[in-house]
Amino acid sequence: MYKPKLKDWPYSHVRLMHITVSGLALALLVLWLLVYPSWRRLKSLRQDTEAARIELEKSGIQLDEAVLSRHISDCIASLAGDETKLGLVDVAGNAMALAIHTFADEINAAYAGESSTATKQSPVEKFVEGSTRIDYKVLYDRVYSECANWNVDISQATVSPDEDSNEPVYQQMLKLWTLRCLVRQAVENGLSFEVAKDNAPAIRALRSRAYLNEGSERTYLLEFPVMLRLQGKLENFISFAKGLQEGRRFLPIKNIEIHSTPPGDFPPGEKRELANLHFRVICSAFFVEPQPANGEQANTEPKHEN
């Protein structure tokens, strides 16, 4: 029986065979390199979805689409608020605005007239980027003198102008403003600073803390805690505490300890009054750093409920 060899095939048939084999090889290659990995990812995604569904069913969470849609709508309404109630977004914006206003007067007084028209820098940007060691020394001497007039020594409260520090100058200046504000608030409300037996400072700036957005390395909020050891009457301390969050001032108390004379230490027959209490308080000031040019600026004026 005659069996033609490949060389005996008509040229058109040979060419068709080459095209068919090449097409099959190409199809297999595409299947292996593109389709198969996509299929594996899809399979893994389906498995993860099914596992998540089973876990949700076990947890008792409502999986009905209509119920979830209503829940999402309620969450959006809570964020946005309405005409009678502020939403969480505005509440957070108000808190950031308070942080800005705490130091606004000092910054504007020192840097508003130095804002660069060419670069359109705000006083806050000028303060952060342009404050120098000379500015810090001048401010330190002024605050030291003011506190000394109130019989308060801040020489151990923060970094001296003669000391080296890796902390940015503007942050050191913010600490000084915080110290001065707290000392004035305490003195004006009739409190005195406690003299410790170990000569520890009665007021001291603690390590500052930076807050970052999730997934970002940029600081959006700075906290400057200050420890104070005070003594005086309870009503005076209550007035002091109220004044920490009045007007444009926002220096909330983060931690507080109150000590009084133990009842057994009062002489017999003496009226047991809490006339001289000892308070150890940590208050914090906050500062919002300027955002990049393409970033969303923090609110500068708080919104109010109608």
Secondary structure, DSSP 8 states (H G I E B T S, - for coil): -----GGGS-HHHHHHHHHHHHHHHHHHHHIIIIIHHHHHHHHHHHHHHHHHHHHHHHHT----HHHHHHHHHHHHHHHHB-SSSB-HHHHHHHHHHHHHHHTHHHHHHHHGGG--TTTT--HHHHHHHH--HHHHHHHHHHHHHHHHHTT---TTTS--TTS--SS-HHHHHHHHHHHHHHHHHHHHTT-EE---TT---SEEE---EEEE-TT--SEEEEEEEEEEEEEE-HHHHHHHHHHTTSTT----EEEEEEE---GGGS-TT------SEEEEEEEEEEE-----TTS----SS-----
